[in-house]
Amino acid sequence: MKALYLPTNTNTFIVKKIDNDFVEILIEGEYKVVPKNEIRVHDNETNIVSFDEFNQNLLASLIVKPSSDLLYSSNTNRLTPEPHQYKPLIKFLNSQNNRLLIADEVGLGKTIEAGMIYKEIDKRDDLSISLIVVPSSLTLKWRSEMLLRFDEDFDILKTSDFKAFLNEYEIYSDSKAYRKKMIISYHTLRDDDVIELLLNSTLTIDCLIMDEAHTFRNDATSTFTAAFAITNIAEYVLFLTATPVQNSYNDLFNILTLLDNETFLDFDYFMDLIKPNSIIHKVVAQLKNGTDLEDIKRYISDQDFDYLQLTYPQKDIFESFMAKEKISREERVDYIFKFTDSDNLSYIISRTKKKDAGKFIPREAISNSIEITEIEQNYYNAVVDFVVYLYSLKNPKIPAGFITVMPERMASSCMLASLESFKSMQKTKKFFASEIDDLDNDLSDFVLDKEVVAKLHVLIAKGNLIGETDSKYDAFVGFLDDLKKQKIQKAIVFSFFKKTLSYLEKKLIEKGLKIGKIDGDIEPEERYEIINQFKEGKFDILLSSEVGSEGLDMQFCNVIFNYDLPWNPMRIEQRIGRIDRIGQTAEKLFIFNMVVKGTIEDRIYNRLYDRLGIFEDSIGELEPILGDIQKNFQLQDIVNMSENELNQKLEIEEQSIIRRAKEIKEHSNDLDAMFNDDYNRDQKSLDNDSRKSFISKNCERLFISYLDDKGIQYKRQEDSTYSIKKEDSKKLYDLLTPLKYKGNNATTKIQQKNALRDLLNSSYKFSFDSLPKIKSNLNILTISSPIIKMIASESLSDFRGVSVVSSNLDGSYAVVYKSEFKSFKETSSHRVLVLDENLKTIQDIDYFEFYKEGSSINSAFDTSRLNDAKTVAQKIISENFNASLARERLTSKETLSKKKDALQLHFKKKRDMAKKAGQMASQEDIIRMRQSQIDNINDLEKDRIAQLENKMMVNGSFQILSILKLSD
């Protein structure tokens, strides 16, 4: 008997009745016993439902069983991504093994791309354990970014904390539900105890993100060993790096080995695999540049395709291209996509270059050394003497970071503000680390010894002589006045020192300017709001500590002041990166560097930065090596250097950086020959307006219908938000609570429990719109919201209803159908076959585009030809489906062939080594041992290939969901 299995909305057959509560069904080739209430027997009556009801039920089915043609994180993030930032997300959703390397150039938002992927898979799968691994200096950046942009609160764990978690998990994982989001450093990951725990752990990390993936490019290091251990126990894996090739192709091979240890087992095979890529990308470049068709064909004819080992799709694409006698603009675009998709690394690497993602904006850097008064210079010299004194003490109680970071840099930043700090130290006999907002150091509060406090008297006395004089501030105000004459109002002023920011805030307000300020004392939520106010023009100057140099977009401003100069050049780039972003519309960016003449910043960093063009140019290629500048210019070594000695050291350092930058640039060119950028494709196809509209409108219908059915009162506000009074909210809680145990896993239940708890507030406020501005206690109900999921599981019903639809489309009937393909990844699509009155095909379109054009109407209509339309549609859809299935199987066969070749070459080399060792042996027991080793290798090879073949099997099905009658 034909029936519908409601949990997955799949057609099935009832094989037999077990008892009054259970039946046996045949579904997807398997016999299963399921509850009778999960089955709906098909009847022959035509069920008339409205188009709105159909879409409400379709949404419920998409919630119960997520589909690959929707984004489940839609409307849940606090950002509007750039088009190129969708590319990694779509690649990841289509990836063979849930693993991807994002290799975008610097400044294109790899962190955002990773956050988008994390949010999407979390909304689909309810992740339990999530881990982000980054260099120590980036832990705060990642926490801030995930919280600010994605409303995801990750904990930063130190080594001891992470070890404690791993130990706890082994003890309690069977009895305790985990919803854990963690950030650790590479220092923690490569700890010997941590590696040992990971290698022996039963832990599964649902989502693993590893930034700066070039960190583990060398397979002979402990970092690589640690990366191997942790990727082995991870389900979803993302690697991020702008420089995956720094020294040789081995770098990239080692990174990819961790992502796909079936294809990337053998380096020689890897080198053969990437040979076609350089030719493919050359052809793509020619197509993009409008090169004449005959010239492109001539180039292709000159290539040695046997050597290049072209695969199935590549051969077909080249053959069809070579057969072309002329090519239209649309065909050029089509072939760009085809060639790009045939790239042998495209399935596991996503790369976007700046030139393809947006325009370059020139930078103008003004770095005049500011002349100060003799009294100011005397004070600064006293501070330097104080630093030299601290070095001479060699007191282990005084942190080295304090000596190198605090006194001299405070004075260079703002003399009068630093004077206040020294007075505070003298009075309290303590240093307060909270005064520093520099992400490159991790100072803690500490008590100052008596002799140190005594030395503060000297420099404080000289500082008191300055009075109100502030040469640096006067120069700064002069720059502001010049900008005002050019009608430039907005500017961002960066300083690592909080007292400098407070000093500037007071002075600028006295000058009559409107000022905003962000620093580490301000919560991320509030920082976000302050940036919005800055954008809306509520103030003209934003004062920011280093917390504003990361994770905040301010491309509506084109002026930056470095009131003090970071000693790490990457901090400069991060500061400039707040405004040098895609979406910046200014013709030029202005960078003002407020450097006091005669200070350490003036003597070293400003000059070296100028000579390397760091202010004027993006330093993408230099990123991996610029961190050495700090190490090579320690304050204690150079404070007493003569100008000649310092110039010699600067010259050596500059040449070293230029030489190493040239090497990295050459590797970057090699990278472009291996990877192709396919940014121009419409990457937003899964997050377009039609899909967003479908989700938000039908979530609203689903939830409001449920409230109406259950008699729960609600009120709609003028701003399209809703509210439920406390007594009705409690009633909704009582109705939904029994459903909370229907979740997919423990994490789902935790999320449902937290969502239900919100219903017990004084009143329940909710909306179905996106998140432009978050209101207090406002719940945004989307396709991934726990409460919507719970209601969807209760509301799902049969699709077989038909309705009449008002539409701008030509045609008489719309046949809605779903196609599914299963191999290494399950994909699905919802489409509409439009037929005319004579049941001839007019078009086959995406369902959500069809939805955008349609609206529900109440009208009687002739249903006599619906079965005829369904019969015709089944034949047409079947033919198209079978062709698609054949293509999927060919692609899978080619992928399987590549993986088998890699495995067989790998095992052949292992066999050859064992045979050679056996031939050299003379003792019988050693010969038998080597033969046993060969037998084990053969068995392992057979097992691995059998696993591969099973995994790569392709199956598919399609299902007609409804027949709709179209009306003008």
Disulfide bonds with the S-S distance in Angstrom:
none
